[in-house]
Amino acid sequence: MNVWQIGNVKVTRVVEIEMVGGTRFILPDAAPDKVLPIKWLYPHFMNEKGKLIMSVHALVIDTGERRIIVDTCIGNDKEREIAGWNNLQTTFLDDLEAAGYAPADIDTVLCTHLHVDHVGWNTRLVDGKWVPTFPNARYLYAKSEWDHWASGDGDKYGEAYEDSVKPIFDLGLADLVDCNEQICDEVSLVPTPGHTPGHVSVRISSEGKEAFITGDALHHPCQMARLDWAASADADPEQARQTRRDMLSSLADSDTLVFGTHFATPSAGHVVSDSDGTFRLEVSRQSGDDFSVK
């Protein structure tokens, strides 16, 4: 696992799966010959052959008073159209507990959007039924995101609704919030639409320190260098491109630590402007962010 300290807030990354290659279904433009020229991606975010390295993980935000898990990955026992995600049997919950967080310790589940790889551990299978994984938590969804899915406008990645979203609503555990909701003193939402209509990112502020969790407004650091590369699951590719540009422009050359929801280890860094109007992720400053691997 990876741990960062943002002022008085601790952020812990718990990995469900990491992938080398096999990611073109997410970023179809990111062919190896197009990725290799982006040399700063190596070795963290691509291998020597230009294959992307990506991760599915959750981030636990611990303020001392609140324990918020952001995006709950794919989950076990779930039938999914993507072969590598189908009927997983991972040690995610054991790893979460090893990081210091039993499911009962989590008080808030925050999903940046409702795709299958961000809601899976909302529930788990017990005696043939989908029950809440985090029994003491409220589950937060942006209202505009919920409206999109509830209207039947979901896409081919929407099969998680029945097993990972609807059971939470049926039990009265879900809260619909604004896209710019203040969750607590240190944590707030930022609207970043395009990937889905109600997609949100997460801002952390504590003791003068800032961090930002992208969600799927950015799938891979290569999109910093190639702002035109859209994800196959973007509901509105043009809006998603503009959101990425605006988001990266606001984060560039600042002290804000940026967490990518699918960025492979080390998963976080600082956005830096390049002279050609694009951006890159600088990870060499990690030691100054109280970053550790355990």
C-alpha positions in Angstrom: 0.0 0.0 0.0 1.0 3.6 -0.3 0.5 6.3 2.3 0.6 10.1 2.0 0.2 12.9 4.5 -1.6 16.1 3.4 -1.4 18.4 6.4 -3.4 16.5 9.1 -5.1 14.2 6.5 -3.7 10.8 5.8 -4.4 9.2 2.4 -3.9 5.5 1.9 -4.0 3.7 -1.4 -5.3 0.1 -1.5 -4.8 -1.7 -4.8 -7.3 -4.2 -6.2 -5.5 -5.0 -9.5 -2.6 -3.6 -11.5 -2.3 -4.2 -15.3 0.5 -4.0 -17.8 -0.9 -3.8 -21.3 -4.4 -4.9 -22.1 -5.6 -1.3 -21.6 -6.4 -0.3 -25.2 -10.1 -0.9 -24.5 -9.9 2.1 -22.2 -7.6 4.3 -24.2 -7.8 3.1 -27.8 -5.5 5.8 -29.2 -2.6 4.8 -26.8 -0.9 2.4 -29.1 2.7 1.5 -28.0 4.3 3.4 -30.9 2.3 6.5 -29.9 3.1 6.1 -26.3 6.9 5.4 -26.5 7.8 9.0 -27.5 6.3 10.2 -24.2 9.5 9.3 -22.5 8.7 10.6 -19.0 6.0 7.9 -18.6 8.8 5.3 -18.2 9.2 3.4 -15.9 6.2 4.1 -13.7 3.4 4.4 -16.2 4.6 2.4 -19.3 7.1 -0.4 -19.8 10.0 -0.5 -22.1 7.7 -1.6 -25.0 5.3 1.2 -24.6 2.6 -0.7 -23.0 0.6 1.3 -20.4 0.7 0.3 -16.7 -2.6 1.1 -14.9 -4.2 0.3 -11.6 -7.6 -0.1 -10.1 -7.4 1.0 -6.5 -9.3 2.8 -3.7 -8.1 5.8 -1.7 -9.0 6.1 2.0 -9.0 9.7 3.3 -8.6 9.8 7.0 -9.1 13.2 8.6 -8.9 11.9 12.2 -12.6 12.4 12.5 -13.8 11.0 9.2 -12.8 7.9 7.2 -13.8 8.3 3.6 -13.2 5.7 0.9 -13.1 7.1 -2.6 -14.1 4.7 -5.4 -14.6 1.1 -4.4 -13.0 -0.7 -7.4 -14.6 -3.8 -9.1 -15.4 -6.2 -6.3 -15.5 -9.9 -6.0 -18.1 -12.3 -7.4 -19.4 -9.9 -9.9 -20.3 -10.8 -13.5 -18.7 -8.3 -15.8 -18.4 -8.0 -19.6 -14.7 -7.2 -19.4 -13.0 -10.6 -19.1 -10.2 -9.4 -16.8 -12.8 -7.9 -14.4 -15.2 -10.8 -14.4 -15.8 -12.8 -11.1 -12.7 -11.5 -9.4 -11.5 -13.1 -6.3 -9.0 -10.6 -4.8 -7.7 -9.9 -1.3 -8.9 -6.3 -1.4 -10.8 -6.3 1.9 -7.9 -8.1 3.7 -5.5 -5.5 2.3 -7.8 -2.7 3.4 -7.9 -4.1 6.9 -4.1 -4.6 6.8 -3.9 -0.9 6.0 -5.7 -0.2 9.3 -9.3 0.1 8.0 -11.9 -2.6 8.7 -15.0 -2.2 6.6 -16.9 -1.2 9.8 -14.4 1.7 10.3 -15.5 3.5 7.1 -18.1 6.2 7.7 -18.4 7.5 4.1 -18.2 5.9 0.7 -17.7 8.4 -2.1 -18.0 7.3 -5.7 -16.7 9.8 -8.3 -19.1 8.2 -10.8 -21.1 5.0 -11.2 -19.0 2.9 -13.6 -18.3 -0.7 -12.7 -14.7 -0.2 -11.5 -15.7 2.6 -9.1 -18.6 1.0 -7.2 -17.9 -2.7 -7.0 -17.0 -3.0 -3.3 -20.1 -1.0 -2.4 -21.6 -4.4 -1.8 -20.4 -8.0 -1.3 -22.0 -11.3 -1.7 -23.3 -13.0 1.5 -25.5 -16.0 1.4 -26.5 -15.3 -2.2 -27.4 -11.6 -1.4 -25.7 -8.3 -2.1 -25.1 -6.6 1.2 -23.3 -3.3 2.0 -19.6 -3.9 2.4 -19.3 -0.9 4.7 -22.2 -1.3 7.1 -21.7 1.9 9.0 -21.2 4.2 6.0 -23.3 6.6 4.1 -22.8 6.2 0.4 -22.5 9.6 -1.5 -23.3 10.0 -5.2 -23.6 13.3 -7.2 -27.3 13.9 -7.9 -26.7 14.7 -11.5 -24.8 11.4 -11.9 -27.6 9.5 -10.3 -30.2 11.2 -12.5 -28.2 10.1 -15.6 -28.2 6.4 -14.6 -31.7 6.4 -13.1 -33.1 7.8 -16.4 -31.9 4.7 -18.3 -29.2 6.7 -20.1 -26.4 4.5 -18.8 -24.0 2.9 -21.2 -22.5 -0.5 -21.8 -20.5 -0.2 -18.5 -23.7 0.1 -16.5 -24.2 -3.5 -15.5 -23.0 -2.6 -11.9 -26.3 -0.9 -11.2 -28.2 -4.0 -10.0 -25.5 -5.5 -7.8 -23.5 -2.5 -6.6 -25.8 0.6 -6.6 -29.4 -0.4 -6.3 -29.0 -2.5 -3.1 -27.6 0.6 -1.4 -30.5 2.7 -2.4 -33.0 0.0 -1.4 -31.6 0.0 2.1 -31.7 3.8 2.4 -28.0 4.2 2.7 -27.4 6.5 -0.2 -27.3 10.3 -0.1 -27.5 12.4 -3.3 -25.2 15.5 -3.1 -24.3 18.5 -5.2 -21.3 18.2 -7.6 -19.5 20.8 -5.5 -20.5 19.5 -2.1 -18.4 20.2 1.0 -18.1 16.7 2.6 -16.3 17.9 5.7 -13.8 20.7 6.5 -11.0 19.0 4.6 -12.8 17.3 1.8 -14.9 18.8 -1.0 -16.2 17.7 -4.5 -15.3 19.4 -7.7 -17.5 19.0 -10.8 -15.5 17.4 -13.7 -18.2 16.3 -16.2 -17.6 14.6 -19.5 -16.6 11.1 -18.7 -20.1 10.9 -17.2 -22.5 13.7 -16.8 -22.2 13.9 -13.0 -18.6 12.9 -12.7 -16.8 14.6 -9.7 -13.2 14.9 -8.5 -12.2 15.3 -4.9 -10.2 18.1 -3.3 -8.4 17.7 0.0 -7.2 20.8 2.0 -5.5 20.7 5.3 -3.0 22.9 7.1 -2.2 24.8 4.0 -1.6 21.6 1.9 -3.7 20.6 -1.1 -4.4 17.4 -2.9 -6.7 16.4 -5.8 -8.1 13.1 -6.7 -9.0 13.0 -10.4 -11.4 10.1 -10.7 -11.8 9.3 -14.4 -11.5 12.8 -15.6 -8.0 11.5 -16.3 -7.4 7.8 -16.8 -3.6 7.7 -17.4 -0.8 10.3 -17.3 -0.3 9.9 -21.1 -3.4 12.0 -21.5 -1.5 14.9 -20.0 0.8 14.8 -23.0 -2.0 13.9 -25.4 -4.9 16.0 -24.4 -6.9 14.7 -27.4 -6.9 11.1 -26.4 -10.3 10.3 -25.1 -11.4 7.2 -23.1 -13.7 4.8 -24.8 -16.2 5.1 -21.9 -16.4 9.0 -22.1 -20.1 9.9 -22.3 -19.2 13.2 -24.0 -15.7 13.0 -25.4 -15.5 16.7 -26.3 -16.6 17.8 -22.9 -14.2 15.3 -21.3 -11.3 16.8 -23.3 -12.2 20.3 -22.2 -12.6 19.2 -18.6 -9.1 17.6 -18.7 -7.5 20.7 -20.1 -9.2 23.0 -17.6 -8.4 20.7 -14.7 -4.7 20.3 -15.7 -4.3 24.0 -16.3 -5.7 24.8 -12.8 -3.4 22.2 -11.2 -0.2 22.9 -13.2 2.9 24.2 -11.5 1.3 24.3 -8.1 2.0 22.5 -4.9 -1.2 20.4 -5.2 -0.5 16.7 -5.0 -2.5 15.0 -7.7 -3.8 11.4 -7.3 -4.8 9.5 -10.4 -7.6 7.0 -9.7 -6.0 4.6 -12.3 -2.4 5.8 -12.1 0.0 2.9 -11.3 2.5 3.1 -8.4 3.5 5.7 -7.3 0.0 7.0 -8.3 0.6 10.6 -7.4 2.7 13.6 -8.3 2.6 17.2 -9.5 1.4 18.5 -12.8 4.0 20.5 -14.7 3.4 22.6 -17.8 5.4 21.8 -20.9 6.4 24.4 -23.5 4.1 23.0 -26.2 1.0 23.6 -24.2 0.7 20.1 -22.8 1.5 18.7 -19.3 3.5 16.0 -17.5 3.4 14.3 -14.1 6.5 14.9 -12.0 6.9 12.1 -9.4 10.4 12.9 -8.3 9.1 15.2 -5.5 7.4 12.4 -3.6 9.8 12.4 -0.7 8.7 15.9 0.1 5.1 14.8 0.3 5.6 12.4 3.2 5.0 9.5 0.9 5.8 6.0 1.9 5.3 2.4 0.7 4.4 -0.2 3.3 
